[in-house]
């Protein structure tokens, strides 16, 4: 983070503290639209992908799950496969309150808590027909298991880069008296070839979003161009 960004963030934090007594977010964005149901929001079949129930993604330990239950209203874990034998693990967490104390649970933390070594934490963008999706790439390694990971985060109706802009988005909602909801969407695969894995994950995400209605796509990946 540059000094200028750090300074701006610090100023915003101070401003938020000063106005907290006068502007307290009370209106939950989650209560202002259709309720989210992850089981029906994510199609079981899209493109060449269907659910493979024989493989389960990495799940949080008991202590982590207890913490997640306090943060998120819903979580979903699935594995999808195609006719070529490729497998992609999908994990989605939705929280109706992403204000201040409730932060999305990042894979860097989740995997490290499971005993993985986490490497190559990189930010990027995924080009889509609808716009660009801010993503993060992470490599999690445990023994012979190499798991490249792609994930993104939404705050309210927008996907936001993890870090400063994510915090800024929450502050903007707070100043307007609203409490944003949010999602963390993670896709991963077991592969020692990172670039091959990330390309497959990109293709999977594109197929998944293309297989959803515009409204459902906006829920999971944010609204583009607004």
N, C-alpha and C positions, 0 to 999 in steps of 0.2 A: 504494500500500500504506500503511495506517495505521501509526502508531507502535506500536500494540499488536500488530498482526499481525507487524510486523517483529521486535518483541521476542520474541514467541512462537516465530517461526521461528528466530531466532538461538539461543534457548535449546534448541530441539530439535536444532539442528545441533551445539551444544556437547555435548549429551547423547549424540548419535550418535557423536561423536569419542571421548568418554570410554569408551563401552561397546564401541567397535569391536574392542578387543583381546580382549574376552570374548564378544561376540555377533557372530560373523561369519556373514552369510547364506550358506548353502551349498545349500539345497534350492530348485531351480528350479520355479516353478509350472508352467512349460511342460512339465515332465517328469511331471506328476502327472495328466494327463488326455489325451484324444484329441489327436493332432497336428493342427496347423492347416495347411490347404491352401487358400490364398486363391482359387485357380482354381475350386475346387468349392464353397467357402464362399459366394461371391457368385454368385447365380443369373444366367444369361445372359439370362433373360427374366422379367419380373415386371410386374404391372399392365399398362400400355400400352407399357412400355419394352422395347426389344431393343437388342443391341449394334450400333453403327454403326462398322465397322472403317475407315471413310474418314477419320476425325478422330482424331488422337493428342493426348492431354493434354500440357501443358508438362512436359518431362522434364529432370532435372538434368544439368548439364554433366559432363564426364569426371571432374573433380576431386571434385565433389560425389558422383557415383555411387560413387567409390572409398570415400569416407567413409561413405556409406549402407550399402555392402556390409559394413562393419565393425560397423554398428549393427543392421541388420535382417537377419533370416533370409529374408524374402520381401517382395516388392513386387508390386503389381498396378496397371496403368493401363488403363482402358477408357473408351470414349465410348458413351453410350446415346442413342437417339432414339425419338420417338413419332410417331404418324400426323400430328400437327399440325406437324411439322417442328422441334420443340424438340430441343435437344441439351444433354446434361449430361455433363461429364467427371468420372470417378470415379478416385481414386487412393487405394490402401490400402497401408500399410507395417506389417509385423508384426515385432516383435523378441522373442526368447525371453528376453532379459536386459535389463531396464530399470533396473538398479541403479546408483545414483550416476553413474559415468562415462558411461553410455549413456543419452542423452536423445533423445526423439523429435524428428524434424527438422521444425520448424514452417514452414508456408507463408510466413510473413513473411520468413524467412531464404532459403528456396529461391527464391522469386520475385525477391527483391532481387538475388540472385546471378545471375539470368538477365537483369538489366537493367531490371526492372520498378520503378516507383514504387509503394510500398505505402502505402495510406491507410486511415483509418477502421477501425482495429483495435478491435473491440467484442466484449464477452462477452455471452452471453444464454442462453436455454433454449428448447428445442423441445418443445412439448407433444405427447406420444404417448399412444396408448391404454394403454400399459404403465407410463407414468410420464413424467418430464421428463428430457431429454437435455441436458447442459451443452455449449454450442457456442460457437464464435468466428466472427465475421464479419470478413472482410478484403476490401478492394478493391485489386486489382493493375492498374496501368495502364502500358501501353507504347505510345507513339504513339497511334494510333486504336483500339487494342485495350483494351477495358475488361472486366475479368474479376472479377466479384463471386465471393467464395469463402466457403463454409461448411465448418468442420471441427470434429472432436472427437478427444479422446485417451482411451484406456483405460489404466489401470494395474491389472494383475491382472484381477479380475472386475468392475471398476467403471469407468464413465466419470467422469472427474474434470475440474473446471475447470482450465484451463492456468494454471500459476503456483504459488502457495503451496500449494493443496490437492493439486496433483499431486506436489509435493515431499514433502508430509506423508504422502501415501499410500505413497510409496516408503519413507519412514522407518518407518512402521508395519509394513510387510512386513519390513523389515530387522531390527527389534526382535524379530520372531517367528522369525527365522532363515531367512526365505524371500526368494528373488529373484523379483520379479514379471516377467511378460511384459507386453507392451503393444502397442497399435495406434494409428496415426494414420489417420483416415479423412477424406478431403477430397473435396468435390463443388464444381464450379464451372461457370460458363457464360459465354459471351460476350454481353454485353448492356450497353447504356448506361443502361438503367433498372434501378437497383439493387434497388428494392423488388419489381419484377416478377421479377427474377432470383432473389431470395431466396425468394419465394413458390413459384416453380417448383422450386427446390432442396429446400424443405421438403416439397413434395408428392412429389418423387422419393425422398427419404429415407424418408418414410412408406410409400410403395409398396414400396421395397426391403426394409424391415424386415418388412412384412406378408407378403412373399413368401418369408420364411425360416422355418425351423423354430425353435421356442423356444430350442433349444440353440445353433443357429448365430447367432440374433439376439443371444443373450447374449455370444457371442464377439466380435461386432463392435461392439456398443453397450453392453456391460456388463449386469449383472443389475439389474433394477429392483425397488425396494421391499425391498431387503435391506441 
